[in-house]
Every structure is written in C-alpha cells, then in structure tokens.
C-alpha cells in the first residue's frame, strides 16, 4: 500500500467532505455574497427567492446563484413601492 492511501485511512480521523456548494463567479453571487451586497441576512435572501420573486438560478438540488444586476434591479423595484 502506498503512503497516500495509508494517510487517508488512519483510524480515528474524520473523513473530510468536499464542499457541496458551487463556487460563485463574478457573474453570479452566492446567497451569502448577495446578503453582504444588500446588508441583509442570508435567511432573508433565501426567503426573497422563495416568496418574494427574487430572480435566481438553481444549480443542483439546493444551491442557488443570483446575478448582481438582477439583484439590484429587484431591490430597486421593491424600494419604489
């Protein structure tokens, strides 16, 4: 057995999971980045996507991404009401 395999299977060590999120690019924001952009909580971003019509794109089962332009336009529309 090679050294690399022995290091991965050490008894008592927890296995590390790969992150389940897709990295955000400059064209797309994660909910955390969108929340920081607007100065609100991440929970508020998820709620806005679910109930208030915030345009977003779903990647996989539970990952969402938001375009900054659409986020700003949605916020402008909401603030004028």
Protein Blocks (a to p, Z undefined) as FASTA:
>chain_A
ZZklmmmmgghiacddddfbdcddfkbccfklmmmmnopafklmmmmmmmnopacddehj
llccddfklmmmmmmmmmmZZ
